[in-house]
């Protein structure tokens, strides 16, 4: 299993994570066998947003002494009043549910996730209330390791990150969502089918969000990487053909700041299918052919590595990613971005302008110009 650092948290996550939603209302034996399969495959990050007592108890029992081997995302504001999944912004209710979750997890949850920050009201009712203070107190008391939040809306997510409170974000990432305009709901597209008339390349606010997370050291864990299964469905895909699971995983892992893709599984066999990604070739993971036919993608680097191999050995996607982050604010480039760039074995300044990469790029990216600009901004920056 490959691991990545989660932003500036000091923790590392397996690039394949486990979303346990589909184990809800399943018998304990199934919960236990699926958890064991995930642990045996090296998966070390679990997302538990489900508020039901039975599923949380079954997970805690299934983990047993192996609880110490994983990172848990536990959600603050998730409740099941009247046995229905719900979102509570009532502080006593929030405390009751989360503190019971804490107890079942041995008194400690690695990431306390402020739940479902999608709308302006969600933002105000959490980040401008005692709920945010409660999360901060949980961290100060050592009950949680880090504060995170979950969101599906890039505009609200950017606002939450700019408060300086979150250290981790769980966000819905896949190629279809990334080309939905930021002011449209992904749930409308999931419910009614993808309206491809509104697609016009990667939405600038979504791209900005991922770069902002990298810039500020906010780790990202990914939900809905398969678009509720619609991206891999011949009937429902918004593209010319369905994607594979591996392509969806690889796309999400290619975004800036992403540490782990959390995949929902309900059996050991589904866990094993997920981790097959680790054994696949670059060609099997390549998503560029699917996206290259989407409208508005010309000139946009999607970090697909289709431009490789570079005869000089430049990691073109990595250089372009650092350049994109630097361009967010050229007067205040994070030292970590400069350091990462300078640590590359081959840098943009070594580009010989042979054009091999540009001939291979399905999106018509001006790679040579990008290499020159990266060298100018990042090699000679003395901040």
N, C-alpha and C positions, 0 to 999 in steps of 0.2 A: 504494500500500500504506500502511495506517495502522500506526503504531508506538506501543507503550506502554512506559513505564519498567518495568523488572523490579525491583520492590521498591526497596531501597536500594543496589543493586549499581552504580548509575551507568551501566548499560547499557540499551539499548532494543531490544525485539523486535518483529518484525512480528506483527500479531494472528493471522495465519494462519501456523503453523509447519509443519515437515516432519518426520514420523516415517519413518525410512528402512527399517523392518523388512521391508516387503514387497519390497524390492529384493534381499534375501538370496537367493542361488542364481540370480539373474538374470544374463544375459550382460552384459558390460561396456558394450556399445553402448546397452543399455536403461538401465543405471545412469547413464551419461553424459547421455543425452538427457533423462532425468527430472530430474536435478540441474540441467541447464541451464535447463529450463523453470521450475523453482522459483526459481532466481536471477533469471531474466528477469522473473518476476512480482513481484519485490521481497521474496521470502521470505528472511529472514536468520537464522533459527534452525533448526538441524538437531538431531535426537536420534538418537544412534548407540549403542544398547545392545548390538547384536549382536556377539558375541565372535569370530566366525569370521574367519580371516586374509584369505580371499579377498574378502569383502564390504568389509572395512575398507580393503584395498588398492585395490579398485575405486573406492570413494568418494574416497579420497585422490587417486587418479589423475584421476578425473572432475572434482574441484574444481580441481586444478592451481593456477594463480596466483590463482584467485578464492577460495581459502581465506580470504584476508584480509577478504572481504566478509561473512562469516557468523560467527555464534556457534554453537559446538558444545557440546552436552551429551554428555559421555563418561562411561561408568559404571564405577565402582570396585567390584569384586566380581563382575562379570559374566565368566564363563569358559565354555569349551566342552570340558571334559575328555571324552575319548573321543568327540569330535565331537558332543556333545549340549549344548544350552543348559543352563547350570547356574549356580548361585550358589556362589561359594567364599568362605569366611571364613578361609581359610588365608593368612596374610600374604605369604609368598613367592610363592604362586600369584597372589594379587591383584596384587602388584607386577609380576610378569612380564607379565600380560595388559594392565594399564593402561599400563605404560611402553612397550610395543610400540604401543599406541594413540597415546600421546604422540608417538612417533617419526613415525608416519604422518601426524599432524596438524601436523607442522612444529615439534614440541617444545613446543607449548602447546595446552591445551584450556581453553575459556572457563569451563565449569562442570563440575567434578568431582563426579559424582552418586553418592553412596553408594547402592548398588543394592538395591532390594526390601526396604524396612524395613517389614514388615507385622506381624510377631508380636513378642511379648515377647522371644523368643529372638533374632530378627533385631536388635532394638534392643540387647540386651545384648552380642551377638557383634560389634557394630560400634561403638556409641557408648561401650561400657565396655571397649574393647580397643585394641590398637595400630593397628587399622585407622583409627580416628578420628584418632589421632596422625599417621598416615601422610598422611591427607588434609590435615591442618593443615600438615604439613611441605611438601607439594606446593604449597600456597598461599604459604607463606613463601618458598619457593625461586622462585616465579614460574612454576611449571610449569602451574598452573591459576589462573584468575582468581578464582573464587568456589567455595565448597563448597555443594553441594546434596544432595538425596536424593530417591528415588522411593518412593511408598507407595500402597497402596489402602485402608489402614485408618486412619480418623480418630483413633482412640484412641492408636495408636502414633505417628502423625504429630504429634499435639499434644505427646506426650512428647519426641519428637526435637527439635521446634522450641524447646521450653523449655530445652534444653541450652544454647542460645545459639550453637551451632556452625553450623547451616545458614543460608544466605542465599537459598536458592531451594528450592522443592519442586515436583516433578512428581507430580501427583495425578490419579486417575481421577474425572472430573466429568461427570455428565449427570443429567437429571431423575429417572430411575429409580433410579440409585445413591443420589441424595440422599435418597430416601425409604425406603431400606432401613435398618433399625435398625443402629446402629453395631456391635453385637456379632454381626452376621451377615456372612458372607463374600459379597462380590459375585460371586466365582467360582462359588459354589453356585448363585446365581441365573442366571448365564450358562450354566452346564452343564445345569441341570435346568429352566430356565424360571423366569420371575419369579413368585414367590408373592405375589400381590397382597393376600392375607389379612394379611400382616405390614405392609403399607403404612399409615402413619398420619400423613401429612404429612412435611415436611422434618425429617430427623433432627437433634435439637438439637446433637449432637456435630459433625456435619458443618458445620452453620451456624456453630458456635463456631470450628471450625478455620479457615474462610475469614476470619472476622472477626479471629481471632488473627493470621493472616498479615498482614492489612492493618494491624493495630495495631502489629506489630513490624517492618514493612517487609520481609517475606518475600515475594518474588515467586512466583507460581504459573504453571507451564506445565501444560497439560491433556492427558492421554491418555484414550483410550477414551470420547471424547465421543459416539460413536455407539453405545456399548454393544456393541461387536463386530458392529455392523450390525443388532442386534435392535430398536433403537428405530425404525429406518426400515423395518422389515419388517412387512407386514400380518399375517403369521402369528405373529410372536414378540413384537410390542410389548406391554408391560404396560398400555398406555393404551387408550382407546376407539378410537383410530385411530393409524396410524404417524405419526411426526414426519418432517419433512424434514431434510436435511443442514443447511440454513441455520438452521432452528430449534434444532438441537442445538448448532451453533456459537454462536449468539446467547445461548443459555442459559448456556453455559460462560463466555462473555465478560462476562456480567452479574454473575458472582459477584465478591465483593470480592477484591482482590489479584491477579486473573488478568491475566497479560500476554499470553499466546499460547495458541492451541489447536493442538496438534500433530496433524496429520491424516496417516494413512498413505496413501501413493500409490506406485504402481508403474509408472505411465506418464505422459508429458506431459499426455495428455488428462485424467487424474485430477487432476493439479495444476490445470489450467485450470478444471475443475469446482469445485474447492475455492474458488478465488479469485473465482468468480462471486458469492459472498456479498457481496463489497465493492460490487457494483452493485445489490444487491437493495433493495427498498423496506422500510420499517418493517413494513408489513403482511405481506410475505413472510417476514420474520424472526420475527414474533410467535409465541411459543410458549404464550401464556396459555390459548388455547382448549383445547389438549391437556391442560394441567395442571389446569384448573379443575374437571374432573370427578373428579380423584383424591381419595380419602378423606383427611380430616384437613388439607386445605389452607385451610380457612376462617380468615380473620384473619391469614394469613401473607403478607407481601410477598415476592414472588419477583423484584422489580426488572424487571418485564416492560414497564413504561412504558405499559400499557394505560390508565392514568389520564390520560394526556396528550391534548390540550394543556391546560395550566393557563392560565386567562385572565390571570394575573399574570406567567406565564413561569417559575414555579418548576420546577426539575428535581427532581421529587418522588422519583424513584428514587435520585438522588444524595444528597439530604437524608436519606432513610430509611436508606441504606447507612451514612452517617456516624453517624447516630443509633444504629444497631445496633452499630457498633463501639464507640461511647462507652459504651453500656450494658453492655459486657463488664466494665468497671471504671470506674465514674463518678468515683471518687476519683483516677484516674490516666489521664485521657484523653490520648492522645498529642498533642503540640503540632502534629504534621503534620495530624491529623484536624481540629483546630480551625482551622488555617490553610486547609485545603482548603475547609472549610465557609464560612469568612469570605470566601473568594475567589469564591464563587458570585455570579453577577449578582443573583439573587433568592433570598432566604433564607426559612426557615420562618416567621419573624415577619411576613412580608408576606402570609401566607395570609388570605383574606377569608372563609373558611369558607362558600364558595358551595355546596359539596357536589358539584360537577360530577365531581371525581375519584372520590369514593366511589360515585357512581352508575355509573361506568364500570368500577370495579375488579371483576374476576371473582372475587376471593377475599375480599371483604368486609372489607378492611383499614380500620382507623380512621385514615384519612390526616390528617384535621384535627387529631386529638389528637397524631399523630406530629409534625406540623409545629410545634405548640406546644412539645412536649417537646424537639425538636431546638433550637429557638431558646433555650429555657431552659438547656439543657446546654452548647451550643456557642457562642452569641453572647456570653454573659456570663461565660464561663470565663476566668479571668485567670491560669491556671497558666503 
